[in-house]
Amino acid sequence: MKIRLIFTSKPLYCCVLQKCESSLWNVIKQDPELRDKFIPDIRMFVHNGSISMSEWNRLSHFNNPFGFMDFNVMAALNLIPKPKNPLLPPKPGEECISCAVVGAGGVLWKSRKGREIDSHDYVFRVNGAAIKGYEEDVGNRTDVYVHTSNSITTSKYLLEKYNYTGAPHDKGIKYVMMPEDVHSPRTYYSGEFNETRFYVLHMDFLRYTRNRFLMSPTLNDESWPIVRPTNGAFMMFLALQLCDKVDAYGFITDDHKKYSNYYYERGANTPVIFYANHDLDMERDLWKTLHELKVINLYQGEP
């Protein structure tokens, strides 16, 4: 199987302005390998009017969610307005944007990182972001919620016993959807859905994340159509494009066997399950490498 490395680069609220002297992008620029992999102006969002016939033909060769193969999505795309504002507006008087990227890993249980997480300019969460009852460890705020149609619809029922009642709905929250399916009912956004704060990740951005950073060997197996990075990985790279500083919490680490699968399981003996559709070993190694290179700061539990 051959995967074509074709991307569209066009500034569309795509990247940090790089006015911050301590920005992670300055670290990237100084490392030849990172510099070759990262594309500062990769197109990040898709919207009404952004897909021409030539774009459609190009993207129709890639399987979902990396393209339009077997999906007729134009009717849905026509409903998505072009973003009028950047996903992360600069904070008045600040040149550096700090972001907390919060996964659901068990390493967060009893971490007491909640206040630290909430101290960031922006807090990203993903999938079943259970907060009630876990605030001391994971914080209260959500500024950007990343999801698929499947995760936003199923999490409410799968995680009900963990006090999860629905998608985060902080005032002014931005919702970022990965185009994995062709539906995502407004009723699942806990009353905070607003078209001006709804973004859909571009298929080029999803392929960029996979092809340049998480090209799993399993993409050469028979199961390749279902293999893709986790939603948390896409959230991480979204933050890396937009933030000057990224602190990551609740992501898989070398010693993941010490913890439960998810923080909301409160330390239960539930090991991480390595499903065939995600290469968690590769993601673990990537987060560790980016941490060692000082591109991100990865919370790895207490010594």
Backbone torsions as a table, in degrees:
resi	resn	phi	psi	omega
1	MET	NA	136.0	178.1
2	LYS	-111.8	134.6	177.8
3	ILE	-112.5	117.7	-175.5
4	ARG	-78.5	132.2	179.9
5	LEU	-94.1	75.5	-180.0
6	ILE	-120.3	125.4	-179.1
7	PHE	-134.3	157.7	174.3
8	THR	-106.5	121.3	177.3
9	SER	-103.6	118.9	178.6
10	LYS	-160.1	123.6	-178.8
11	PRO	-62.7	117.1	174.4
12	LEU	-143.3	77.5	-174.9
13	TYR	49.4	48.4	-166.7
14	CYS	-98.0	-21.9	-167.0
15	CYS	-158.5	162.3	178.9
16	VAL	-65.2	147.8	-176.6
17	LEU	-75.8	-10.4	174.0
18	GLN	62.3	38.5	172.5
19	LYS	-89.1	-11.3	-175.6
20	CYS	-86.2	122.3	-177.4
21	GLU	-64.8	-30.1	-178.3
22	SER	-96.6	16.5	-176.4
23	SER	-61.4	144.5	175.2
24	LEU	-59.2	-23.3	178.9
25	TRP	-69.6	-25.2	174.1
26	ASN	-71.5	-33.3	174.2
27	VAL	-65.7	-43.9	-179.7
28	ILE	-61.3	-43.2	-178.4
29	LYS	-61.7	-29.7	-175.5
30	GLN	-85.9	-9.2	-179.7
31	ASP	-109.5	114.5	-175.4
32	PRO	-55.9	-41.9	-177.9
33	GLU	-67.5	-44.5	178.0
34	LEU	-65.0	-41.2	-178.8
35	ARG	-59.7	-35.4	179.8
36	ASP	-74.7	-25.1	-176.1
37	LYS	-89.4	-40.9	-175.7
38	PHE	-79.0	137.8	174.4
39	ILE	-114.6	105.7	-174.6
40	PRO	-60.2	-33.4	-174.4
41	ASP	-112.2	31.3	175.3
42	ILE	-59.3	136.5	178.2
43	ARG	-66.0	130.8	-171.0
44	MET	-107.7	-28.4	-172.9
45	PHE	-127.0	147.1	176.7
46	VAL	-112.2	147.6	-175.1
47	HIS	-160.4	176.2	178.0
48	ASN	-56.6	125.6	178.4
49	GLY	90.0	-4.4	-176.7
50	SER	-89.1	-10.5	-177.3
51	ILE	-112.4	105.9	175.5
52	SER	-83.2	175.9	178.7
53	MET	-62.9	-39.7	178.6
54	SER	-66.2	-37.6	176.6
55	GLU	-64.9	-42.2	178.3
56	TRP	-59.1	-46.7	-179.6
57	ASN	-62.4	-39.2	179.4
58	ARG	-65.6	-46.8	-174.5
59	LEU	-77.6	-17.1	-179.3
60	SER	-70.2	-10.2	179.8
61	HIS	-86.7	-7.1	-175.9
62	PHE	-109.5	139.5	-179.9
63	ASN	-72.0	156.2	178.3
64	ASN	-64.0	138.0	5.9
65	PRO	-92.8	13.8	-174.8
66	PHE	-88.0	-4.0	179.6
67	GLY	-172.9	-162.5	-172.4
68	PHE	-107.5	10.1	-177.0
69	MET	-53.1	126.6	177.2
70	ASP	68.7	10.0	178.7
71	PHE	-126.6	135.1	172.5
72	ASN	-102.8	96.0	-170.1
73	VAL	-108.1	3.0	-174.1
74	MET	-61.2	-38.0	179.2
75	ALA	-61.2	-40.0	178.6
76	ALA	-70.9	-41.1	179.7
77	LEU	-60.6	-35.6	-178.7
78	ASN	-66.4	-14.5	179.3
79	LEU	-90.1	-8.4	-175.4
80	ILE	-94.7	113.3	-179.3
81	PRO	-72.7	153.2	175.0
82	LYS	-67.5	132.3	179.4
83	PRO	-57.5	132.4	178.7
84	LYS	-95.7	-17.0	-177.7
85	ASN	-133.7	153.5	175.3
86	PRO	-63.6	151.1	178.8
87	LEU	-60.4	-39.6	179.9
88	LEU	-122.1	91.5	177.5
89	PRO	-63.4	142.1	177.2
90	PRO	-59.7	144.2	176.5
91	LYS	-79.9	135.6	-179.3
92	PRO	-54.8	129.0	176.7
93	GLY	79.1	3.2	-179.2
94	GLU	-119.7	136.7	177.7
95	GLU	-98.8	-16.2	-178.4
96	CYS	-112.2	136.0	178.8
97	ILE	-107.0	119.4	178.6
98	SER	-102.5	137.9	-176.4
99	CYS	-132.3	137.1	170.0
100	ALA	-102.6	125.6	179.5
101	VAL	-110.4	113.9	-168.0
102	VAL	-113.7	114.8	172.5
103	GLY	-93.2	-168.0	-174.6
104	ALA	-113.1	14.5	-175.6
105	GLY	-61.6	147.2	-178.8
106	GLY	-62.3	-15.3	178.3
107	VAL	-60.0	-19.9	-179.6
108	LEU	-80.9	-17.0	-178.9
109	TRP	-63.4	125.3	-177.6
110	LYS	64.2	22.2	-179.7
111	SER	-79.6	-25.5	-175.7
112	ARG	56.7	38.7	-179.4
113	LYS	-96.4	4.5	-175.3
114	GLY	-58.0	-48.8	-179.2
115	ARG	-64.2	-39.8	178.2
116	GLU	-63.1	-43.1	178.8
117	ILE	-60.6	-46.8	-177.6
118	ASP	-69.5	-13.6	-179.1
119	SER	-78.2	-9.3	-179.2
120	HIS	-75.6	159.8	176.3
121	ASP	-62.0	-40.8	-179.2
122	TYR	-137.6	142.0	178.4
123	VAL	-118.7	122.6	178.1
124	PHE	-100.4	137.8	172.0
125	ARG	-135.5	167.6	-172.0
126	VAL	-146.0	150.5	172.0
127	ASN	54.6	-132.0	-179.1
128	GLY	-82.9	80.6	-175.2
129	ALA	-85.6	77.2	179.1
130	ALA	-68.7	128.4	-176.7
131	ILE	-121.8	-45.2	-176.0
132	LYS	-59.8	121.0	-178.6
133	GLY	93.1	-7.6	-178.4
134	TYR	-124.0	14.3	-172.8
135	GLU	-58.0	-37.4	-177.9
136	GLU	-61.4	-30.8	-177.9
137	ASP	-94.9	-33.1	-171.5
138	VAL	-121.0	-3.8	178.7
139	GLY	86.4	179.0	-177.5
140	ASN	-108.6	-34.9	-167.3
141	ARG	-83.4	151.0	167.0
142	THR	-141.1	118.7	177.7
143	ASP	-100.2	-32.2	-180.0
144	VAL	-134.2	123.0	178.8
145	TYR	-113.9	119.5	-177.0
146	VAL	-103.4	134.3	-173.6
147	HIS	-160.1	168.2	165.6
148	THR	-113.4	169.7	175.4
149	SER	-58.3	-40.6	-178.5
150	ASN	-65.9	-44.9	-175.6
151	SER	-68.5	-36.5	-177.8
152	ILE	-74.5	-27.9	-178.9
153	THR	-86.4	-34.2	-176.0
154	THR	-89.6	-28.2	-176.5
155	SER	-59.9	-36.6	-177.5
156	LYS	-58.0	-35.0	-176.9
157	TYR	-93.3	-38.2	-178.8
158	LEU	-69.3	-30.3	-174.6
159	LEU	-109.6	15.4	-178.5
160	GLU	-57.4	-37.5	-178.5
161	LYS	-70.9	-10.1	177.7
162	TYR	-104.3	23.6	177.8
163	ASN	71.3	15.4	177.5
164	TYR	-87.4	119.8	-176.6
165	THR	-109.4	-7.0	179.9
166	GLY	157.1	178.6	-178.0
167	ALA	-59.3	146.6	175.4
168	PRO	-52.8	143.1	-176.2
169	HIS	-140.1	42.9	175.2
170	ASP	-59.8	149.5	178.8
171	LYS	-60.7	128.6	178.9
172	GLY	80.5	7.3	-177.8
173	ILE	-59.8	147.1	175.5
174	LYS	-104.0	132.1	177.7
175	TYR	-105.1	128.2	179.7
176	VAL	-120.1	118.1	-177.1
177	MET	-108.0	140.6	170.5
178	MET	-92.2	131.1	-172.6
179	PRO	-76.5	63.4	-176.6
180	GLU	-87.7	-18.3	179.2
181	ASP	-146.8	-179.6	-172.3
182	VAL	-109.5	17.7	176.7
183	HIS	-145.1	149.6	173.8
184	SER	-163.7	85.7	-172.9
185	PRO	-57.1	139.5	-179.7
186	ARG	-59.0	-28.6	-175.7
187	THR	-64.3	-16.3	-178.9
188	TYR	-85.1	-0.8	-177.2
189	TYR	-97.3	21.1	172.5
190	SER	53.6	33.1	175.4
191	GLY	82.3	1.7	-177.1
192	GLU	-106.4	8.1	-178.9
193	PHE	-65.7	132.8	177.3
194	ASN	-146.9	126.6	-175.9
195	GLU	-57.9	-29.8	-178.6
196	THR	-75.6	-9.7	180.0
197	ARG	-122.5	28.6	-178.7
198	PHE	-120.9	124.6	-175.7
199	TYR	-127.0	145.1	176.5
200	VAL	-121.8	124.8	-177.8
201	LEU	-65.9	138.8	-180.0
202	HIS	-73.9	143.9	180.0
203	MET	-61.0	-32.1	176.4
204	ASP	-62.3	-38.5	179.6
205	PHE	-66.5	-39.7	178.8
206	LEU	-65.0	-42.5	178.5
207	ARG	-69.3	-37.1	176.2
208	TYR	-57.0	-45.9	179.1
209	THR	-61.8	-46.2	-178.7
210	ARG	-70.0	-51.8	-170.0
211	ASN	-69.6	-32.5	-175.8
212	ARG	-95.4	-21.5	-174.1
213	PHE	-126.9	-29.1	-172.9
214	LEU	-134.4	50.2	178.7
215	MET	-81.4	86.5	-174.8
216	SER	-69.1	141.8	174.7
217	PRO	-59.2	-24.0	-179.3
218	THR	-69.6	-9.9	174.3
219	LEU	-68.2	-11.6	176.8
220	ASN	-96.4	1.2	178.9
221	ASP	-92.8	175.0	179.3
222	GLU	-64.0	-24.2	-177.7
223	SER	-84.7	9.6	-172.2
224	TRP	-54.3	-32.8	-176.7
225	PRO	-62.3	-25.0	-177.6
226	ILE	-97.8	-5.4	-175.0
227	VAL	-81.8	126.6	177.3
228	ARG	-161.7	162.2	175.4
229	PRO	-61.6	159.8	177.2
230	THR	-70.0	161.7	174.5
231	ASN	-59.5	-34.8	177.8
232	GLY	-63.5	-35.0	178.2
233	ALA	-66.8	-42.5	176.9
234	PHE	-63.1	-38.7	176.5
235	MET	-61.9	-41.9	179.8
236	MET	-59.5	-46.3	-177.5
237	PHE	-73.9	-26.9	171.4
238	LEU	-61.3	-46.5	178.7
239	ALA	-65.6	-39.3	179.9
240	LEU	-62.0	-32.5	178.7
241	GLN	-73.2	-27.9	-167.5
242	LEU	-110.4	-16.8	-172.0
243	CYS	-111.6	155.8	174.2
244	ASP	-87.6	-31.0	179.3
245	LYS	-134.1	129.8	179.7
246	VAL	-123.5	117.8	172.8
247	ASP	-107.0	123.9	-174.1
248	ALA	-107.8	132.0	-178.8
249	TYR	-129.7	141.6	174.9
250	GLY	77.0	24.7	176.1
251	PHE	-103.7	157.5	-175.9
252	ILE	-63.3	137.9	-179.2
253	THR	-128.7	173.6	-178.1
254	ASP	-58.0	-36.2	-175.5
255	ASP	-100.3	35.3	-176.6
256	HIS	-60.0	-22.0	-179.3
257	LYS	-68.3	-14.5	177.7
258	LYS	-75.3	-15.5	-170.5
259	TYR	-121.7	164.0	172.0
260	SER	-69.3	167.3	-179.5
261	ASN	-61.5	-46.6	-178.3
262	TYR	-125.7	150.2	-178.1
263	TYR	-64.1	-32.7	-176.8
264	TYR	-74.6	-3.9	173.5
265	GLU	-84.2	0.3	171.6
266	ARG	53.4	47.5	173.6
267	GLY	79.8	10.5	179.2
268	ALA	-62.1	157.8	-179.0
269	ASN	-80.3	74.5	-178.2
270	THR	-127.6	89.7	-176.6
271	PRO	-64.0	157.1	176.6
272	VAL	-61.9	132.1	179.1
273	ILE	-98.3	124.7	-178.7
274	PHE	-93.4	88.5	179.7
275	TYR	-74.2	158.6	-174.9
276	ALA	-69.2	-21.9	-174.5
277	ASN	-83.4	-9.6	179.0
278	HIS	-129.0	141.6	175.4
279	ASP	-99.7	84.1	-176.0
280	LEU	-69.3	-28.8	175.9
281	ASP	-62.4	-44.0	180.0
282	MET	-65.9	-40.8	178.8
283	GLU	-64.9	-43.2	177.7
284	ARG	-57.2	-46.3	-179.5
285	ASP	-65.6	-37.2	179.6
286	LEU	-66.3	-45.0	179.8
287	TRP	-62.7	-39.5	178.9
288	LYS	-63.3	-42.9	179.5
289	THR	-64.4	-46.7	179.6
290	LEU	-63.3	-33.1	176.0
291	HIS	-67.1	-46.0	-179.1
292	GLU	-64.8	-30.8	178.7
293	LEU	-84.6	-1.8	178.4
294	LYS	67.4	27.4	171.9
295	VAL	-80.7	-39.1	173.9
296	ILE	-127.4	165.3	170.2
297	ASN	-113.8	109.4	-174.0
298	LEU	-97.5	120.4	174.9
299	TYR	-72.4	122.0	-174.7
300	GLN	-118.8	21.8	-179.9
301	GLY	85.3	175.1	-179.7
302	GLU	-87.9	146.3	-179.5
303	PRO	-58.5	NA	NA
